[in-house]
Amino acid sequence: MHTVEKIGGTSMSRFQELMDTILVGNREEADLYNRIFVVSAYGGITNMLLEHKKTGEAGVYARFANAESEEAWESALNQVQARMLEINAELFIGESNEFELNAADKFVDDRIQDVRDCMKSLHHLCSYGHFQLEEHLMKVREMLASLGEAHSGYNAVLALRKVGVNAHFADLTGWNLDKPLSFDEMVAETFKGIDFASQLVIATGYAHCAEGLMKTFDRGYSEMTFSKIATVTGAREAIIHKEYHLSSADPMLVGTENVVTIGRTNYDVADQLSNLGMEAIHPKAAKGLRRAGVQLRVKNAFEPDHEGTLISQDYHSESPRVEIIAGRKDVFGIEIFDQEMLGDAEYDIRISQLLAQLKLYVVNKDADANSITYYVGGSRKMVNRAAKLIEEMYPEGLVQLHNLAIVSAIGSHMKVQGILARTAVALAEAGINVMALHQSIRQVEMQCVVNEDDYEQAVIALHQALIERRMDVAAA
């Protein structure tokens, strides 16, 4: 009968608002329980612990991994400690919260000191030739990452207990564990014996396990933990709380008055969004929920009374329609023209393997007899490297790079008569040149490739043509 609910880092930084909305609010005591909340670190903390997600600015981990002096990474760790204590002081204000503040500060100080001692010992150990730092870096990365979720989770439990809620801290970080358990075992052991009907559970978004979540998912590990908890504990529903609704388009582009909350869709649509880098949930996390028959709901954390969007396996809209206009700007088109390509079945395989090795994500690709184009996401540096390596592999070929954007119309049942014509007309009327157009027979997504500078206007044009006009007709 319980739900498993995930709260992101940006929302956690607005913790008092969460207390007044989804965590406590005006709930009756009986409605407080049968809920497990999986929490992320407060906004900005993981950037300080690892590296900045967008700018790449070095955090504690990056400074340690780059073999800078001990003073460099320890100084960064001290800055993390100071920021965590600052957050504690902002959360637990006044004499009435003195006990909670002291407990929160002690928790931070103890964990940071443990990490500091461990990293100093490892730094010293690896000064000997028989021990290589590279062999231990992933463990260090995971240890540092776990600090953020442990901090926010422990604070949440203190705050909930302060207002009379019977809160339980499910610490999945494995801090004092003798040996790592498998992912399933770690979750099962942590939740064994908890009475969901009488305890509100706060779980860390990071889970220590033998498989090592960060090896595969890096900073996307919290969604895997969220999914695993839901499936192992047999949740009735999984809920992701975001700072916004899953809407028909980005309201910042098309206007809040023009978007609608999707309401219902399926995991297929969620996967299409993930392919564009606009994850409702990580596709492998969705896979676990889907296989276990657990429905996923995406809600706005600060509008608790709104039902949000329900994602299930079997849903298809009753009538054919476009549900969402989405896309991404940071796309590079790697176009290879080579008349030796025709009849060479290995051509695509070899290039795809190269792109995977360079960690370039292929959003889509198209081909004709003598050319193939890969639409990839990644850094310009790695794209340039890929182009150079392809030229070396196929010296007779011509490789060209394009700065592009992809704008997609997506829906669970999108066999809309004339949709291609309406799309082409809408973009033409907006003065946008379509570089490529992709639509599969399944018709759950139609992708338009345009120049990067045309991205915003293309989203607006397609939302008007494929969603707003349908809404106007329905209203009439």
C-alpha positions in Angstrom: 0.0 0.0 0.0 3.0 2.3 0.2 4.5 4.7 -2.4 8.2 5.4 -3.2 8.8 9.1 -3.9 11.9 10.9 -5.2 12.9 14.4 -4.4 15.6 16.2 -6.5 18.4 18.4 -5.2 16.9 21.7 -6.3 13.7 20.9 -4.4 15.6 19.7 -1.4 17.1 23.2 -1.2 13.6 24.5 -0.7 13.1 22.1 2.2 10.7 24.2 4.3 8.4 24.5 1.3 8.5 20.7 1.0 7.6 20.4 4.7 4.5 22.6 4.0 3.5 20.7 0.9 4.4 17.0 0.2 6.1 16.0 3.4 3.7 17.2 6.1 1.4 20.1 5.2 -2.1 19.7 6.5 -2.1 15.9 6.4 -3.9 13.8 9.0 -1.6 11.5 10.9 -2.8 8.5 9.1 -1.8 10.1 5.7 1.7 10.8 6.8 2.9 7.2 6.5 3.1 4.4 3.9 5.5 6.6 2.1 9.3 6.3 1.3 11.1 9.4 0.2 14.3 9.0 -1.7 16.3 12.2 -1.4 19.1 13.8 -3.4 21.8 16.1 -2.1 21.0 19.7 -1.6 21.5 21.8 -4.8 25.2 22.4 -5.6 26.7 20.0 -3.0 27.4 17.1 -5.5 29.1 19.7 -7.8 31.4 20.6 -4.9 32.1 17.0 -4.0 32.8 15.7 -7.5 32.9 18.4 -10.3 30.5 20.9 -11.6 28.1 19.1 -13.9 27.9 21.8 -16.5 31.1 23.8 -16.3 33.4 20.9 -15.3 34.9 23.0 -12.5 36.9 20.7 -10.2 35.5 19.6 -6.9 37.0 17.4 -4.2 37.1 14.3 -6.4 38.5 16.0 -9.5 41.3 17.6 -7.5 42.1 14.3 -5.8 42.0 12.4 -9.1 44.3 14.8 -10.8 47.0 14.1 -8.2 47.1 17.7 -7.1 48.7 18.4 -3.7 46.9 17.1 -0.6 46.3 20.7 0.4 44.3 21.3 -2.8 41.7 18.6 -2.4 41.6 19.0 1.4 40.8 22.7 1.0 37.9 21.8 -1.3 36.7 19.2 1.3 36.8 21.9 4.0 34.7 24.1 1.7 32.1 21.4 1.4 32.1 21.0 5.2 31.6 24.7 5.6 28.7 24.8 3.1 27.0 21.8 4.8 27.2 23.4 8.2 25.8 26.6 6.6 22.9 24.7 5.3 22.3 23.2 8.7 22.2 26.7 10.3 19.7 27.9 7.6 17.5 24.9 8.3 17.6 24.7 12.1 17.2 28.3 13.3 16.8 29.5 16.8 17.1 28.1 20.3 14.2 25.8 19.8 16.2 23.9 17.2 19.4 23.8 19.1 19.3 20.0 19.6 18.6 19.4 15.9 21.4 21.8 14.8 24.0 20.1 17.1 23.0 16.7 15.9 23.1 17.8 12.2 26.5 19.4 12.7 28.0 16.4 14.5 26.8 14.1 11.7 28.5 16.3 9.0 31.7 16.6 11.0 32.0 12.9 11.7 31.4 11.9 8.1 33.7 14.5 6.7 36.5 13.5 9.1 36.1 9.8 8.1 36.4 10.8 4.5 39.4 13.0 5.2 41.2 10.3 7.1 40.5 7.7 4.4 41.7 9.9 1.5 44.8 10.9 3.3 45.6 7.3 4.0 45.0 6.4 0.4 47.1 9.3 -0.9 49.9 8.1 1.3 49.5 4.5 0.3 49.6 5.3 -3.4 52.9 7.1 -3.0 54.4 3.6 -3.1 54.9 2.1 -6.5 52.9 -1.1 -5.9 49.7 0.9 -5.4 48.1 2.9 -8.2 45.6 5.7 -7.4 43.6 4.9 -10.6 42.6 1.6 -9.2 40.8 3.2 -6.3 39.3 6.3 -7.8 35.8 4.9 -8.4 35.5 3.9 -4.8 36.6 7.4 -3.8 34.1 9.0 -6.1 31.3 6.9 -4.7 32.3 7.6 -1.1 32.3 11.4 -1.8 29.0 11.3 -3.6 27.3 9.5 -0.7 28.1 12.4 1.6 25.5 14.6 -0.1 22.5 12.3 0.2 23.4 11.2 3.7 23.5 14.9 4.8 20.1 15.9 3.3 18.5 12.6 4.4 19.7 12.9 8.0 18.5 16.5 8.2 15.1 15.6 6.8 14.6 13.0 9.5 15.6 15.5 12.2 13.2 18.1 10.9 10.3 15.6 10.6 10.8 14.3 14.1 10.9 17.8 15.4 7.3 18.3 14.3 6.1 14.9 15.7 6.4 12.7 12.6 7.8 9.2 13.3 10.6 9.4 10.7 13.1 6.7 10.0 16.5 7.2 8.2 17.2 4.4 5.7 20.9 5.0 5.2 21.9 3.0 2.0 25.4 4.5 1.9 27.0 1.4 3.5 29.1 3.7 5.8 30.0 1.0 8.4 29.3 -2.1 6.3 31.8 -4.9 6.7 31.5 -5.9 3.0 29.4 -4.7 0.1 26.1 -6.5 -0.7 24.4 -6.8 -4.1 22.1 -4.0 -5.0 19.0 -6.1 -4.3 20.4 -7.4 -1.0 21.4 -3.9 0.1 17.9 -2.5 -0.4 16.2 -5.6 1.1 18.4 -5.6 4.2 18.0 -1.9 4.8 14.2 -2.0 4.6 13.8 -5.3 6.5 11.6 -4.9 9.5 10.4 -1.3 8.8 6.7 -0.8 9.4 5.7 1.5 6.6 2.2 2.0 8.1 3.7 3.8 11.2 7.0 5.2 9.9 7.8 7.8 7.2 11.0 6.6 5.7 13.7 8.9 4.3 16.2 7.0 2.1 19.5 8.2 0.6 19.5 8.5 -3.2 23.0 6.9 -3.2 23.1 3.1 -2.5 26.4 1.4 -1.9 26.5 -2.1 -3.5 28.9 -4.6 -4.9 28.0 -3.7 -8.5 29.0 0.0 -8.0 26.2 2.2 -9.3 28.5 5.0 -10.5 30.4 2.7 -12.8 27.3 2.6 -15.0 25.1 5.5 -14.1 27.6 8.0 -12.7 25.5 10.9 -11.3 22.2 9.3 -12.4 22.4 6.8 -9.6 19.6 8.2 -7.5 16.9 7.3 -10.0 18.3 3.7 -10.0 18.0 3.6 -6.2 14.5 5.0 -6.4 13.5 2.4 -8.9 15.1 -0.5 -7.0 13.4 0.5 -3.7 10.1 0.6 -5.4 10.5 -2.8 -7.0 12.1 -4.6 -4.0 9.6 -3.3 -1.4 6.6 -3.8 -3.7 5.4 -0.2 -4.0 1.9 0.6 -5.1 3.2 3.6 -7.1 6.5 5.4 -7.8 6.4 9.2 -7.7 9.0 11.7 -8.9 8.6 15.2 -7.5 10.1 17.9 -9.8 10.0 21.7 -9.8 7.6 21.7 -12.8 4.9 19.6 -14.4 5.6 17.3 -17.3 4.0 19.6 -19.9 3.3 19.7 -23.6 6.4 21.9 -24.1 8.9 24.1 -22.2 6.7 26.8 -20.7 9.7 29.2 -20.8 9.6 28.9 -24.6 5.9 28.7 -25.5 4.4 30.5 -22.5 2.8 29.1 -19.3 -0.6 30.0 -20.6 -0.2 27.8 -23.7 1.2 24.5 -22.2 -0.9 21.8 -20.7 0.1 19.1 -18.2 0.3 15.8 -20.2 -1.9 13.9 -17.6 -1.3 10.4 -18.8 1.3 8.7 -21.1 3.4 5.5 -21.3 6.9 4.4 -20.7 7.6 4.5 -24.5 7.1 8.2 -24.5 9.3 8.5 -21.4 12.1 6.7 -23.3 11.8 9.1 -26.3 12.2 12.0 -23.9 15.3 10.3 -22.4 16.8 9.9 -25.8 16.5 13.7 -26.2 18.2 14.2 -22.8 15.0 15.4 -21.2 14.6 12.5 -18.7 11.3 12.0 -16.9 13.3 9.1 -15.6 16.5 7.2 -16.6 15.4 4.5 -19.1 17.1 1.7 -17.0 15.3 2.9 -13.9 12.0 2.9 -15.9 12.8 -0.6 -17.1 12.7 -1.9 -13.5 9.4 -0.2 -12.8 7.9 -1.3 -16.1 8.9 -5.0 -15.6 7.5 -4.9 -12.0 4.2 -3.4 -13.2 4.8 -0.2 -11.0 3.2 2.9 -12.4 5.2 6.1 -12.3 3.8 9.5 -11.5 5.6 12.8 -12.2 4.4 15.7 -10.0 5.2 19.3 -9.2 6.6 19.2 -5.7 5.1 22.6 -4.9 1.6 21.8 -6.2 0.8 18.7 -4.1 -2.9 18.7 -4.9 -2.3 18.4 -8.7 -2.4 14.8 -10.0 0.6 15.3 -12.3 1.3 12.9 -15.1 0.8 9.1 -14.7 3.1 6.9 -16.8 2.2 3.3 -17.3 3.1 0.5 -19.6 -0.3 0.0 -21.4 -1.6 3.5 -21.8 -2.4 4.8 -25.3 -4.4 7.9 -25.9 -7.9 7.2 -27.2 -7.6 9.5 -30.1 -4.4 10.1 -32.2 -2.6 13.2 -31.0 0.7 14.8 -30.3 1.3 14.9 -26.5 4.6 16.9 -26.2 7.0 19.0 -28.3 10.5 18.5 -27.0 14.1 18.6 -28.3 17.7 19.4 -27.7 20.0 22.1 -29.0 23.4 20.6 -28.3 23.5 18.3 -31.3 26.3 17.8 -33.8 25.7 16.2 -37.2 28.6 14.1 -38.3 28.1 13.6 -42.1 30.2 11.1 -44.0 30.1 10.9 -47.8 31.9 7.9 -49.3 31.1 6.2 -52.6 32.9 3.1 -51.3 30.2 2.8 -48.6 27.6 1.0 -50.8 27.5 -2.7 -50.0 29.8 -2.5 -47.0 27.7 -3.7 -44.1 30.5 -3.1 -41.6 30.7 0.6 -42.3 28.0 1.7 -39.9 29.1 -0.8 -37.3 32.7 0.4 -37.2 31.7 4.1 -36.9 29.1 3.4 -34.2 31.7 1.5 -32.2 34.1 4.5 -32.5 31.5 6.9 -31.3 30.6 4.7 -28.4 34.3 4.5 -27.4 34.5 8.3 -27.5 31.3 8.5 -25.3 29.4 10.4 -27.9 25.7 9.7 -27.5 23.9 8.9 -30.8 20.4 10.5 -30.8 19.6 9.3 -34.3 21.2 8.6 -37.7 20.1 8.5 -41.3 21.7 7.1 -44.5 21.4 6.8 -48.2 23.5 4.8 -50.8 26.7 6.9 -50.3 26.4 8.8 -47.1 25.5 8.4 -43.4 24.9 11.1 -40.8 25.1 10.6 -37.1 23.3 13.1 -34.8 25.3 13.0 -31.6 25.4 14.7 -28.2 28.8 15.4 -26.6 31.6 17.9 -26.3 32.9 19.7 -29.4 36.4 18.4 -28.6 35.3 14.8 -28.8 33.2 15.4 -31.9 36.3 16.9 -33.6 38.3 14.0 -32.6 35.7 11.6 -34.0 35.7 13.4 -37.3 39.5 13.2 -37.5 39.5 9.4 -36.7 36.8 8.7 -39.2 38.8 10.6 -41.9 41.8 8.4 -41.0 39.7 5.2 -41.2 38.2 6.2 -44.6 40.7 8.5 -46.4 38.5 8.5 -49.5 35.5 9.8 -47.6 34.4 13.4 -46.9 33.5 14.2 -43.3 31.5 17.4 -42.5 30.3 18.7 -39.1 27.0 20.6 -38.6 25.7 22.5 -35.5 22.1 21.4 -35.3 19.1 21.0 -33.1 16.4 18.3 -32.9 12.8 19.2 -32.3 10.4 16.3 -31.8 6.7 15.7 -31.7 6.0 12.8 -29.4 2.9 10.9 -28.4 1.7 7.5 -27.2 -0.7 7.2 -30.2 0.4 9.6 -33.0 -1.0 8.2 -36.2 -2.4 11.6 -37.0 -3.5 12.0 -40.7 -1.5 14.8 -42.4 0.9 15.4 -39.5 3.9 15.5 -41.8 2.3 18.1 -44.0 1.2 20.2 -41.1 4.7 20.0 -39.6 6.4 21.1 -42.8 3.9 24.0 -43.4 4.3 25.2 -39.8 8.1 25.3 -40.0 8.1 26.8 -43.5 5.7 29.6 -42.3 8.1 30.3 -39.4 11.0 30.6 -42.0 12.7 27.5 -40.7 14.6 25.2 -43.1 14.3 21.5 -42.2 17.6 19.8 -42.6 16.2 16.3 -42.1 13.0 14.6 -41.0 12.6 11.3 -39.3 9.4 9.3 -38.6 9.2 5.6 -37.9 6.4 3.3 -38.8 5.4 3.0 -35.1 4.7 6.7 -35.1 5.5 7.6 -31.5 7.9 10.3 -32.5 8.7 12.6 -35.4 12.0 14.3 -35.3 12.8 17.5 -37.2 16.5 18.4 -37.6 17.0 22.2 -37.9 19.8 24.7 -37.6 20.8 25.2 -33.9 19.7 28.9 -34.1 16.2 27.9 -35.1 15.6 25.7 -32.1 13.4 27.9 -30.0 11.3 29.2 -32.9 10.8 25.6 -34.1 9.4 24.5 -30.7 7.0 27.4 -30.7 5.8 26.8 -34.2 5.2 23.0 -33.8 3.5 23.5 -30.4 1.1 26.0 -32.0 0.4 23.8 -35.0 0.2 20.4 -33.4 -1.1 21.1 -29.9 -2.5 24.6 -29.4 -4.7 24.4 -32.5 -6.1 21.0 -31.5 -6.9 22.5 -28.0 -8.6 25.5 -29.6 -10.7 23.1 -31.8 -11.6 21.0 -28.7 -12.6 24.1 -26.7 -14.8 25.4 -29.6 
